[in-house]
């Protein structure tokens, strides 16, 4: 359920979750929102209003952020402590606390504001794992904030072969429903004014004064081409392809972004003749020595790819990786904006293609954007700059092996 702001999405979530508990019975369930602040201020109050105040279904163990439901047959609680077995429980968490998402096997889950940057693809994968045993139904209620994993793995999959219907309310708001039984996705997108409490005057003022992409995303729940997306030229139809076996004789390159918690790498193979770079592998890991990373990075590779990584000041990282068996060159540019510009040029020339199963990298491409100031003007700063480890790795290597776009390839090996 992807809709405009203040459209009533969060209010629907607890009622949907209650209906699934009625159907599926005893067990664990999830209610997860994007951040701890939204959990405290939005999800938890709405959840307790329905489950506690209106329906009187159970009690909230605040220390563990667990809502215990009574046995509906006896009306009794099973637990004496929050750690005891319960008839059913709803585990309430934020996506920023990934550890708390790995602690249960759930039958259904409600994810609120999953379209926000804080609700990352790692959280999405963790939640899918927790629901795998029961093939847990998932309700997502959110406004659309970026073009990352939610667009790529939910909206696009629903639309590919799905059947669309459109209805218009008396107030002029539109509800677009996409049904795709093959993908097992039902997608509902609707305008803020579908909520009868939302002022039409506010909606029309936003339409008249906001940029079209912002209005479509924030007030209609529809995908838009974002003018502040850094690689706005990226197109999945042009710049992705299904995985195929890469010939061993193709030149291999890699970009590396250093970090104690997040060390990231992207691997590229260059097709002879066309000089197209195929990104065939992504790597993101942490808590390892440089030598351990080097061993993992080289695992399965036909040889040592020519590798570039780090900023000018990160010579010690390069030295340690070299000692660990993976020589790394300093990037040839050293300026973020020039590196981005050179990478952009390769997108425009259609010389970069990603295997379409590289979900982490594709998610970052859909979220990599400029900050806006309070007036909505686009600035030079990158939004959440420290979150894009894979794309940092990409600009290091692309800007080093490709120039300003006039030359297809430069071999520094």
BELCOR-V643405 format. One record per residue. N is the residue number from 1. RES is the residue in one small letter. PHI is phi in whole degrees, -180 to 180 (NA if undefined). OMEGA is omega in radians with two decimals (* if undefined). BURIAL is I if it has 9 or more other ideal C-beta (glycine too) atoms within 8 Angstrom, else O. Layout:
N:RES:PHI:OMEGA:BURIAL
N:RES:PHI:OMEGA:BURIAL
This chain:
1:x:NA:-3.07:I
2:x:-114:-2.97:I
3:x:-145:-3.13:I
4:x:-69:-3.14:I
5:x:-62:3.10:O
6:x:56:-3.08:O
7:x:-96:3.11:I
8:x:95:-3.09:I
9:x:-62:-3.08:I
10:x:-64:3.13:I
11:x:-65:-3.13:O
12:x:-77:-3.01:I
13:x:-55:-3.11:I
14:x:-61:-3.14:I
15:x:-68:3.08:I
16:x:-63:-3.12:I
17:x:-62:3.09:I
18:x:-59:-3.14:I
19:x:-64:3.12:O
20:x:-73:3.09:I
21:x:-64:3.09:I
22:x:-60:-3.11:O
23:x:-78:-2.92:O
24:x:-103:2.96:I
25:x:75:-3.01:O
26:x:-59:3.12:O
27:x:147:-3.09:I
28:x:-105:3.13:I
29:x:-139:3.14:I
30:x:-114:2.85:I
31:x:-132:-2.98:I
32:x:-129:3.06:I
33:x:-121:-2.93:I
34:x:-74:-3.05:I
35:x:-139:-3.14:I
36:x:-66:3.11:O
37:x:-61:3.11:O
38:x:-67:3.08:I
39:x:-60:-3.09:I
40:x:-70:-2.96:O
41:x:-93:-3.01:O
42:x:-126:-3.03:I
43:x:-66:-3.06:I
44:x:-60:3.12:I
45:x:-59:-3.13:O
46:x:-68:3.11:I
47:x:-62:-3.12:I
48:x:-67:3.10:I
49:x:-60:-3.11:I
50:x:-83:-3.01:I
51:x:-73:-3.08:I
52:x:-103:-3.01:I
53:x:-68:-3.06:O
54:x:-84:-3.00:O
55:x:-99:3.13:O
56:x:57:-3.01:O
57:x:-82:-3.07:I
58:x:179:-3.09:I
59:x:-140:-3.08:O
60:x:-103:3.02:I
61:x:-91:-2.95:I
62:x:-66:-3.11:O
63:x:-64:-3.12:O
64:x:-106:-3.12:O
65:x:52:-3.14:I
66:x:-129:3.04:I
67:x:-104:3.14:I
68:x:-92:3.09:I
69:x:-100:3.08:I
70:x:-67:2.92:I
71:x:-65:-3.04:I
72:x:-67:3.13:O
73:x:-78:-3.08:O
74:x:-100:-3.06:O
75:x:75:-3.06:O
76:x:-101:2.97:O
77:x:-86:3.09:I
78:x:-90:-2.97:I
79:x:-94:2.95:I
80:x:-103:3.07:O
81:x:-129:-3.08:O
82:x:-67:-3.12:I
83:x:-93:3.13:O
84:x:-74:3.06:O
85:x:-65:-3.13:O
86:x:-122:3.06:I
87:x:-58:3.05:I
88:x:-155:3.10:I
89:x:-144:3.02:I
90:x:-107:3.13:I
91:x:-90:-3.08:I
92:x:-103:-3.05:I
93:x:-145:2.95:I
94:x:-112:-3.12:I
95:x:-67:3.13:I
96:x:-76:3.10:I
97:x:-104:-3.03:I
98:x:-59:-3.13:I
99:x:-58:-3.14:O
100:x:-71:3.13:I
101:x:-88:-3.09:I
102:x:-100:-2.94:O
103:x:-105:-3.06:O
104:x:-153:2.97:O
105:x:-113:-2.93:O
106:x:-109:-3.11:I
107:x:-98:3.10:I
108:x:-162:-3.14:I
109:x:-150:3.05:I
110:x:-114:-3.13:I
111:x:-115:-3.10:I
112:x:-102:-3.14:I
113:x:53:3.11:I
114:x:-72:3.10:I
115:x:-82:-3.14:I
116:x:-78:-3.12:I
117:x:-59:-3.10:I
118:x:-66:3.12:I
119:x:-93:-3.00:I
120:x:-81:-3.13:I
121:x:-66:3.10:I
122:x:-64:3.09:O
123:x:-65:3.11:I
124:x:-60:3.12:I
125:x:-65:3.13:O
126:x:-61:-3.14:I
127:x:-67:3.11:I
128:x:-62:3.10:O
129:x:-64:-3.10:O
130:x:-68:-3.14:I
131:x:-102:-3.01:I
132:x:-65:-3.04:O
133:x:-60:-3.11:O
134:x:-100:-3.01:I
135:x:46:-2.98:O
136:x:-59:3.00:I
137:x:-66:-3.07:O
138:x:-126:2.96:I
139:x:-107:3.03:I
140:x:-109:3.07:I
141:x:-122:-3.05:I
142:x:-162:2.82:I
143:x:-87:-3.11:I
144:x:-94:-3.06:I
145:x:-110:-3.10:O
146:x:-152:-3.11:I
147:x:-114:-3.11:I
148:x:-83:-2.96:I
149:x:-60:-3.11:I
150:x:-64:3.08:I
151:x:-65:-3.00:I
152:x:-75:-3.01:I
153:x:-103:3.11:I
154:x:-119:-3.06:I
155:x:-63:-3.10:I
156:x:-64:3.14:I
157:x:-68:3.09:I
158:x:-67:-3.07:I
159:x:-75:-3.13:I
160:x:-76:-3.12:O
161:x:89:3.13:O
162:x:-81:3.11:I
163:x:-106:-3.08:O
164:x:-106:2.97:O
165:x:-131:-3.09:O
166:x:-132:3.06:O
167:x:-127:-3.13:O
168:x:-120:-3.14:O
169:x:-82:3.11:I
170:x:-62:3.14:O
171:x:-89:3.10:O
172:x:97:3.11:O
173:x:-74:-3.10:I
174:x:-113:3.03:I
175:x:-119:3.13:I
176:x:-112:-3.10:I
177:x:-115:3.08:I
178:x:-115:-3.12:I
179:x:-111:3.14:I
180:x:-136:-3.14:I
181:x:-62:-3.13:O
182:x:-64:3.10:O
183:x:-82:-3.13:I
184:x:61:-3.13:O
185:x:-131:2.92:I
186:x:-114:-3.06:O
187:x:-115:3.09:I
188:x:-119:3.10:I
189:x:-125:-3.10:I
190:x:-151:-3.06:I
191:x:-80:3.13:I
192:x:-57:-3.05:I
193:x:-77:2.93:I
194:x:-65:3.00:I
195:x:-71:-3.08:I
196:x:-63:3.13:O
197:x:-85:-3.09:O
198:x:-81:-3.08:I
199:x:-67:3.08:O
200:x:-62:-3.14:I
201:x:-62:3.11:O
202:x:-66:-3.14:O
203:x:-63:-3.11:I
204:x:-69:3.07:O
205:x:-65:3.10:O
206:x:-64:3.13:I
207:x:-62:-3.07:I
208:x:-79:-2.98:O
209:x:-110:-3.06:O
210:x:-92:2.97:I
211:x:-61:-3.03:O
212:x:-60:-3.12:O
213:x:-66:3.11:I
214:x:-64:-3.13:I
215:x:-63:3.14:I
216:x:-62:-3.10:I
217:x:-73:-2.94:I
218:x:-88:-3.11:I
219:x:-118:-3.13:I
220:x:-126:-3.13:I
221:x:67:-3.11:I
222:x:-113:3.11:I
223:x:-70:3.08:O
224:x:-137:3.03:I
225:x:-80:-3.01:O
226:x:-80:-3.11:I
227:x:-71:-3.11:O
228:x:-102:3.02:O
229:x:-72:-3.03:I
230:x:-67:3.07:I
231:x:-100:-3.08:I
232:x:-66:3.14:O
233:x:-82:-3.12:O
234:x:-62:-3.13:I
235:x:-135:-3.09:O
236:x:-61:3.14:I
237:x:-68:-3.09:O
238:x:-91:-2.92:O
239:x:-107:3.01:I
240:x:-133:3.08:I
241:x:-155:3.05:I
242:x:-65:3.13:O
243:x:-65:3.06:O
244:x:-143:3.13:O
245:x:-67:-3.14:O
246:x:-91:3.11:O
247:x:-58:-3.07:O
248:x:-64:-3.07:O
249:x:-81:3.10:O
250:x:-66:3.08:I
251:x:-65:-3.13:O
252:x:-117:3.08:I
253:x:-133:3.07:I
254:x:-146:2.99:I
255:x:-115:-3.05:I
256:x:-131:3.04:I
257:x:-114:-3.04:I
258:x:-79:3.04:O
259:x:176:3.11:I
260:x:-67:-3.14:O
261:x:-94:-3.10:O
262:x:-127:2.95:I
263:x:-102:-3.03:I
264:x:-122:3.08:I
265:x:-149:2.96:I
266:x:-125:-3.12:I
267:x:-112:-3.13:I
268:x:-126:3.02:I
269:x:-120:-3.06:I
270:x:-100:3.12:I
271:x:-75:3.11:I
272:x:-61:3.12:O
273:x:88:-3.13:O
274:x:-77:-3.07:O
275:x:62:3.07:I
276:x:-72:3.11:I
277:x:-96:3.10:I
278:x:-101:3.06:I
279:x:-82:-2.98:I
280:x:-113:-3.07:I
281:x:-154:3.03:O
282:x:-125:-3.09:I
283:x:-141:3.05:I
284:x:-149:-3.10:I
285:x:-157:-3.12:I
286:x:-155:3.11:I
287:x:71:-3.13:O
288:x:-129:3.02:I
289:x:-76:3.09:O
290:x:-59:3.13:I
291:x:-63:3.13:I
292:x:-65:3.07:I
293:x:-59:-3.10:I
294:x:-59:3.12:I
295:x:-61:-3.12:I
296:x:-67:-3.12:I
297:x:-66:-3.11:I
298:x:-86:-3.12:I
299:x:-59:3.08:O
300:x:85:3.13:O
301:x:-81:-3.14:I
302:x:-71:3.13:O
303:x:-173:3.10:O
304:x:-85:3.08:O
305:x:-70:3.01:I
306:x:-68:-2.93:I
307:x:-120:3.09:I
308:x:-124:-3.13:I
309:x:-169:3.02:I
310:x:82:3.06:I
311:x:-82:-3.12:O
312:x:-61:-3.06:O
313:x:-86:-3.04:O
314:x:-101:3.13:I
315:x:-62:-3.14:I
316:x:-64:3.06:O
317:x:-59:-3.12:I
318:x:-61:3.14:I
319:x:-64:-3.11:O
320:x:-69:3.09:I
321:x:-67:3.10:I
322:x:-61:3.09:I
323:x:-65:-3.14:O
324:x:-85:3.07:I
325:x:111:3.13:O
326:x:-128:3.10:I
327:x:-64:-3.12:O
328:x:-129:3.12:I
329:x:-91:3.02:I
330:x:-69:3.12:I
331:x:-55:-3.02:I
332:x:-78:-3.05:I
333:x:-111:3.13:I
334:x:88:3.09:O
335:x:-126:-3.01:O
336:x:-59:-3.06:O
337:x:-68:3.08:O
338:x:-67:3.10:I
339:x:-61:3.11:I
340:x:-65:-3.10:I
341:x:-63:3.11:I
342:x:-66:3.10:I
343:x:-66:3.11:I
344:x:-58:-3.13:I
345:x:-59:3.14:I
346:x:-69:3.00:I
347:x:-62:-3.09:I
348:x:-64:3.10:O
349:x:-80:-3.12:O
350:x:59:3.14:I
351:x:-106:3.07:I
352:x:-124:3.09:I
353:x:-134:-3.14:I
354:x:-105:2.94:I
355:x:-62:-2.96:I
356:x:-76:3.07:I
357:x:-99:3.11:O
358:x:-86:-2.94:I
359:x:-64:-3.11:I
360:x:-65:-3.13:I
361:x:-68:-3.14:I
362:x:-65:3.06:I
363:x:-62:3.13:I
364:x:-63:3.12:I
365:x:-62:3.13:I
366:x:-81:-3.11:I
367:x:-118:-3.02:I
368:x:-79:-2.98:I
369:x:-147:3.10:I
370:x:-82:3.01:I
371:x:-72:3.00:I
372:x:-119:3.12:O
373:x:-83:-3.06:O
374:x:-64:3.12:O
375:x:-86:3.14:O
376:x:90:3.14:O
377:x:-78:-3.13:O
378:x:-77:3.13:O
379:x:-105:3.10:O
380:x:-82:-3.09:O
381:x:-72:3.10:O
382:x:-95:3.13:I
383:x:-67:3.11:I
384:x:50:-2.99:O
385:x:-53:-3.05:O
386:x:-78:-3.11:O
387:x:-93:-2.95:O
388:x:-111:-3.07:I
389:x:-67:-3.12:I
390:x:-66:-3.12:I
391:x:-73:2.99:I
392:x:-64:3.11:I
393:x:-60:-3.12:I
394:x:-64:-3.10:I
395:x:-69:3.08:I
396:x:-60:-3.03:I
397:x:-79:-3.09:I
398:x:-64:-3.11:I
399:x:-68:-3.13:I
400:x:-85:-3.09:I
401:x:-97:3.08:I
402:x:-124:-3.11:I
403:x:-86:-3.07:O
404:x:-86:-3.14:O
405:x:107:-3.12:I
406:x:-78:3.10:O
407:x:-116:-3.09:O
408:x:-75:-3.04:O
409:x:-156:3.01:O
410:x:-128:-3.10:O
411:x:-97:3.13:O
412:x:-97:-3.07:O
413:x:-66:*:O
